[in-house]
Structures are given as structure tokens and as C-alpha cells.
Amino acid sequence: MEASWKEKGRYLIGVGMACGSHGTSMFPFMPDITGITIKMNEDGTIVFTTGTSDMGNGSVTTQCMLISEVLGIPLDHIAYIKTDTDAAMSDLGAYASRGTYTSGHAAVKTAQIMRDKIAVLAAELLDTTTDNLDFHDDAVWCVDIHRKFVSMKEIAVHAREKHQEDLSCSYMFHSEAGPMSSGAHFAKVQVDMENGSVKVLDYTAVHDIGKALNPMGVEGQIEGAVQMGIGYALTEGFILDDKGKVKNTTLKQYHMLNAQEMPPIKVGLVEQIEQSGPFGAKSIGECSVVPVAAAVANAVSNAVGKQVKRIPVRPADVMKLIES
């Protein structure tokens, strides 16, 4: 017969895991579109305009990185105008975890069009063919002649003086696939059997996101999602009185986990290339929060030996599980 919790001591340890997945675009449910415009200035720097709304998740930064990769132009030579309805082309919206997959695709496709335009002018200046060119270090280089190159600034000036044009292009990308991002999360918790409080001691999140274009950004998103999900599992949730009025109307009453309450978080990335994604990438977005609450609730269940069936599981709920 299993010993009672009093015989085991005040604290019990539990472990739990959960898996989850989420789509990376609105395809095939509706047209999933993002429009990008790229313009080169006379000094060879780039300004691009995007309808993407960056809510702190780094979507526009990722677009900058993709344009930089295609054109061989450093990030500090790329500026952007975002979410300006007077200037930007259409974008479906900042939801459905579509930022990297759909909007990133749009940035790549538009940059490739710009690259082709630049290549024609560079070939003129280098007296070669467009298939003999490479783009890197803020310049276009001859593949077969060592150290023969022309800078982006020289190309921009050539376009203006020789052809009386600015280098610019626009492209509207629409997604034709909707791959799934997936994750497996593991939580270790400590349950205080005297007052029902739960502390998450350790957390590991492993995700399949295709190629990680911005690994630091991906890890940051996952860590933020874990904070959201633990709060969802343990402390957050509206409390209503008998008339349906919300009682916890302040952040002091509606408790969100702070830094001191967070466990160490380990992040693992499974980089299986997604053939339909920009440079093999999928999105992380909502997928990173999907398994969190379930992993924590399962860990509490493992600790107390009773199944958690609703969240948030507050100390009073834990004590009821013990008493049952």
C-alpha cells in the first residue's frame, strides 16, 4: 500500500510532459498573403515596407535578416517601414503563427526579384554575365575573377545616372502550404502538501521548427511562452462573483508569474528542414505555448496521485485533490 503524503514529508515532487502542435499559416482556410516593397537608396542601403505588425516577436527583424541574406547587404544597411496602411501592401494579420513562414517567404521572394535587378546592372559594370555573380559583403562579386567586385552604392549610382531609375520592386506572396510546428514539453514541480502551493522547479521545451533563422529570438519566444503557460496552469484566470462580475481586476489580484518565480528553462531545437519554408524555416509562435499548461498540470497530477482536470490549479484546488 502506498504511503500517505504525511509519511513522505511535506513536499512531493512530480514530473509531467505534454505534446502540442500548431499551424504556420491560414492556408488552406483563406488566402494567406503578405506584400513587401523594397527600394534601394543612392548610397546602396535598403528600405523595405511591410504590412506585418511586429508585436515584439521579431517578425520584421526576421524579414530584415532574410533580405540581408539574399542580397548580401549587412543588417545595419536595411531600414523598414511597417504597418503603415498609407504605404504598405496588404498583410493578412499578426496571427496564425504566420510571421516567419508566410511573411518571411514574402521577404525572400521580393529580395530575389531585387537581386535579379541588381544583377543586371552589376553585370554591366563588371563586364560579365548575371550567372557569374555572387552577392556578399555589401557588394556583387565576379565568381571567376578574384577580388573583382562592385559595391551596392556604385550599382545604385549607376542605375540613377545611366538608366535614370531607382531600384525598387514589390511582390505579393500567398502561401500554398500549411506545415505544422510541433513541440514536447517536460515539467518538474514541487507540491507543498500543507498549503497546496506548487512551484515549478525545472522545465524543458523541445520544438521542431524547421531551420531556426534567429535562434536567440526563437529561444526567447519559447521562454516567454513557458512563462505564459505556467501562469495559465497555476495562477491566472478570472474569478467571478455570484453575479458574474470579475473580482480580480488588477495585476496584483490576477497574478502573472514574475522572474523570481520562474524555473530554469532548457530549450532544444529540432532543425528538420521544411522544404516549403523560407530557407527551410517554419514558425514557432503559438506552438510554443500549446503544451505548457498540460505539462505542468500532469506534473502536479504525478505528485499528488490524483488527476488535475481543470486549470488554473490553485492551492485550494490542490488541497481538495489531496483530501479526495
Buried (B, 14 or more C-beta within 10 A) or exposed (E): EEEEBEEEEEBBEBBBBBEBBBBBBBBEEEEBBBBBBBBBBEEBBBBBBBBBBBEEBBBBBBBBBBBBBBBBBEEEBBEBBBBEEEEBBEBBEBEBBBBBBBBBBBBBBBBBBBBEBBBEBBBBBBEBEBEBBEBEEBBBBBEEEEEEBBBBBBBBBBBBEEEEEEBBBBBBBBBEBBBBBBBBBBBBBBBBBEEBBBEBBBBBBBBBBBBBBBEEBBBBBBBBBBBBBBBBBBBBBEEEEEEEEEEBEEEEEBBEBEEEBBBEBEBEBEBEEBEBBBBBBBBBBBBBBBBBBBBBBBBBBBBBEBEBEEBBBBBEBBBEBBEE
